[in-house]
Each structure stands twice: as structure tokens, then as C-alpha cells.
Amino acid sequence: MSTPDADVIRTQVMQMAADRGAGKTFCPSEVARALGGAHPDGWGPLMIPVRRAAVALADEGLLIVYRKGKPVDPHNFKGVYRLGLPYSE
């Protein structure tokens, strides 16, 4: 199985964000599993490309990276994180 390209990953991230809606978050592993399947050999290698896509989308203001329920700098966070749409005012 080949690795999906950056555009496919980006589209999947934004689709999951839209499906959840504003105010709801999701785990980046959900994106990786949707693209790579249930087995860790399929989705595990996608975690870094998913993170790259999330950071790029956050830079564009299309996505928020959350850690412990709070927005974080997408270029400076470690550990478990979640993704979500920006809150609309």
C-alpha cells in the first residue's frame, strides 16, 4: 500500500473536522486510520504526515491544534494532541 500524498491527507483532515463541526475535536490517529486502515502497520507511518498537514492547516487558520483542551502553537507542542475547527464568533 502506498502512502497517500499530502493533498489526500489534508482533505481527510478537513473532512473529519467538518464532520465534527466547530467546538468538537478529533484525534489525528483517526485520520491516519481512515487512510491507512485498522492495522498499526498501515496507519502508524501516517502519523507524521498527518501532523505535518495539521500544522500547515493551522498556519492557514483553517484548523486548531489542541493540547489538554487548550489551543497551542502548532510549531511548538509535544505529546498527545487533538484537532478541531476554529470557533466561529
N, C-alpha and C positions, 0 to 999 in steps of 0.2 A: 504494500500500500504506500502511495506517495504522500508526502506532506502537502497539505493544502497551502496555496500561496497566500500572501499577506492580505490580498483583497477578499478572499473567501473567509479568512479568519475575521477580518474587520466586519464584513457583512454579518457573520454569525453573531459576533459580539453585539452589534447594534440591533439585530433582530431579537436577541434574548432580552436586551434592555427594553426595547419597545414592548415586547410581550409582557414583561413585568410591570412596566409603567413607572411613572415618577413616584418616588417615595419607597420603592422596593429595590432590594439589591439581589445579586446572584453571585455565586462562586465562579471564579474563572475556570475551575475544573469542569463545570457544566458545559462550557463552550468546548473545551478540549474533548470531553466525552461525546458531545454531539457530532464532532468532526472525526474523531479517531476511534469511536466505538467504546464498548464497556471494558475491554481488557486494558490493563495498565500499559502494556507494550504499545498499544495504539494511541491512547490519549496522553500518556506521560510525556513523550517527547514534544507534545504540542504546548505544554505549559509555558515555556519561554516565549515562543511566538505569540501566544495569547497575551502574555504580559506586555510584549512589545506593542501589539495592536492597541491594548488598553491605554498605555502611556501616550501613544500617538493620538488616540481619540480624546484623551483628557487634555492634551495640549491644544486641541482644536475646540475645546469647550463642549464637546458632544457627550462626554462621559465623566463620571466622578469616580475616583479610586477611594475606597473607604477602608480604614483600619480601626478595629474596635468601635465601629459605628460612627466614626468621625472622618470627614474628608481629609486626605493627606496629600502632600506634594507627590505627584506621580513619579518624580525623578529621585525621590529620597524616602523610600519606605522599605521595611523589611518584614518578613513573616507573612502570616495569613492576611489576605485582603479580600474585599468584595467589590463589585462594580455596580453602578447604577446611573440612571439618567440624572442630569442636573434638575434641581427643583425649579419649577416654573413659578414665578411671582404672581 
